[in-house]
Amino acid sequence: MSKNCFLVICLACITTCSLFYVNAGVNGFILPDGEVTICEQLYWNPNFIIGNVNENSISEIWNSPKSLALANMKIDNIQEKSRCRTCTLFQDCFDNRNRCWVDIIKAYGEENWDYPDPRCNKAPKMIFDLSFNTKKEAIMV
């Protein structure tokens, strides 16, 4: 079965990043092979797979060291070259989940998943442009 299909465990409408709900027991994505990810768009990335329901209960997965580490990032877990490592706003930013892992990986590559969100004013120039253009151009037919 393809990993493109997944089951959403949800007790509330999804209106923000799914990481916001991790460890609150509200959101998670169970893939066909039993793996659980915190982000429906990063099901392919091992950094965001927090467990497997074939091996552990949902409660054990939500409270696992990996799940807790992602939900409560520590500055020591950020690579030295990331600007987040020396940012004075680190704790506020990470505590308030002011980041989108998908956009970070799209902008800086998989190996730089702990870089600042590309919309942060302290973020380095994107390696891959995401074009955060909010203006919608009319398409003339």
C-alpha positions as CSV (number, residue, x, y, z in Angstrom):
1,M,0.0,0.0,0.0
2,S,1.3,3.5,-0.8
3,K,2.4,5.9,1.8
4,N,0.4,8.6,0.0
5,C,-2.7,7.4,1.9
6,F,-3.0,8.1,5.6
7,L,-5.5,8.2,8.4
8,V,-6.0,11.4,10.3
9,I,-6.7,11.2,14.0
10,C,-8.5,14.5,14.7
11,L,-10.7,15.8,17.4
12,A,-10.8,19.4,16.1
13,C,-10.8,21.0,12.7
14,I,-7.3,21.4,11.3
15,T,-6.7,25.1,11.0
16,T,-3.0,25.4,11.9
17,C,0.1,23.3,11.5
18,S,-0.4,19.8,12.8
19,L,2.6,20.1,15.1
20,F,0.6,22.6,17.2
21,Y,-1.5,19.7,18.4
22,V,1.2,17.0,18.9
23,N,1.3,16.0,22.6
24,A,-2.1,17.5,23.1
25,G,-3.4,14.2,21.8
26,V,-5.4,15.9,19.0
27,N,-3.6,15.4,15.7
28,G,-1.4,12.8,14.2
29,F,-1.2,11.0,10.9
30,I,-1.0,7.2,10.8
31,L,0.4,5.9,7.5
32,P,-0.6,2.6,6.0
33,D,2.5,0.8,7.4
34,G,1.6,2.0,10.9
35,E,4.2,4.8,11.1
36,V,2.9,8.0,12.8
37,T,4.0,11.4,11.5
38,I,3.3,14.9,12.9
39,C,3.0,16.4,9.5
40,E,0.8,15.1,6.7
41,Q,3.2,16.7,4.2
42,L,6.4,15.2,5.7
43,Y,5.4,11.5,5.8
44,W,8.5,10.7,3.8
45,N,10.9,12.4,6.2
46,P,12.3,10.3,9.1
47,N,12.8,13.4,11.2
48,F,9.1,13.7,11.5
49,I,8.1,10.1,12.0
50,I,7.5,9.8,15.8
51,G,6.6,6.1,16.1
52,N,4.7,3.2,14.8
53,V,1.3,1.9,16.0
54,N,2.3,-1.6,15.3
55,E,4.9,-1.3,18.0
56,N,3.5,1.2,20.5
57,S,0.2,2.7,21.6
58,I,-0.8,6.2,20.5
59,S,-0.3,7.5,24.0
60,E,3.2,6.0,24.1
61,I,4.0,7.6,20.7
62,W,2.7,11.0,21.7
63,N,4.8,10.9,24.8
64,S,7.8,9.4,23.2
65,P,11.2,11.1,23.5
66,K,11.1,11.9,19.7
67,S,7.6,13.4,19.8
68,L,8.4,15.5,22.9
69,A,11.8,16.6,21.4
70,L,10.0,17.9,18.2
71,A,7.3,19.6,20.2
72,N,9.7,21.1,22.7
73,M,12.8,21.8,20.6
74,K,15.9,22.8,22.6
75,I,18.6,25.1,21.3
76,D,21.2,22.4,21.8
77,N,19.4,20.2,19.2
78,I,19.8,22.8,16.5
79,Q,22.8,22.5,14.2
80,E,25.5,25.2,14.7
81,K,25.0,26.7,11.2
82,S,21.3,27.4,11.8
83,R,20.6,31.1,12.7
84,C,18.1,29.7,15.2
85,R,21.0,28.4,17.3
86,T,22.1,32.0,18.3
87,C,18.7,33.7,18.1
88,T,17.5,35.5,21.3
89,L,13.9,34.8,20.3
90,F,14.5,31.0,20.0
91,Q,12.4,30.0,23.0
92,D,9.4,32.2,22.1
93,C,9.5,31.2,18.5
94,F,9.7,27.4,19.2
95,D,7.2,27.6,22.1
96,N,4.7,29.3,19.9
97,R,5.3,27.0,17.0
98,N,6.1,30.0,14.7
99,R,7.5,27.8,11.9
100,C,6.5,25.5,9.1
101,W,8.8,22.5,8.7
102,V,7.5,22.0,5.1
103,D,8.4,25.5,4.1
104,I,11.8,25.3,5.8
105,I,12.7,22.1,4.0
106,K,11.4,23.5,0.7
107,A,13.5,26.6,1.1
108,Y,16.7,25.2,2.5
109,G,16.8,21.5,1.8
110,E,16.2,18.4,3.9
111,E,19.6,18.7,5.7
112,N,18.6,22.2,7.0
113,W,15.3,21.3,8.5
114,D,16.1,23.2,11.7
115,Y,16.8,26.5,9.9
116,P,14.5,29.5,10.6
117,D,11.2,29.6,8.9
118,P,11.8,31.5,5.6
119,R,9.3,34.2,6.7
120,C,11.5,35.0,9.7
121,N,13.3,38.3,9.4
122,K,16.5,36.5,10.7
123,A,16.3,33.8,8.1
124,P,19.1,33.5,5.6
125,K,18.4,33.8,1.9
126,M,16.4,30.8,0.6
127,I,18.3,28.3,-1.4
128,F,15.1,27.4,-3.2
129,D,12.7,30.3,-3.7
130,L,9.2,29.7,-2.4
131,S,7.8,33.0,-3.8
132,F,5.6,34.0,-0.9
133,N,3.7,36.3,-3.2
134,T,0.3,36.9,-1.6
135,K,-1.0,38.8,-4.6
136,K,-3.0,36.7,-6.9
137,E,-2.6,37.6,-10.6
138,A,-5.7,37.4,-12.7
139,I,-5.4,34.8,-15.4
140,M,-6.6,36.2,-18.7
141,V,-8.2,33.5,-20.9
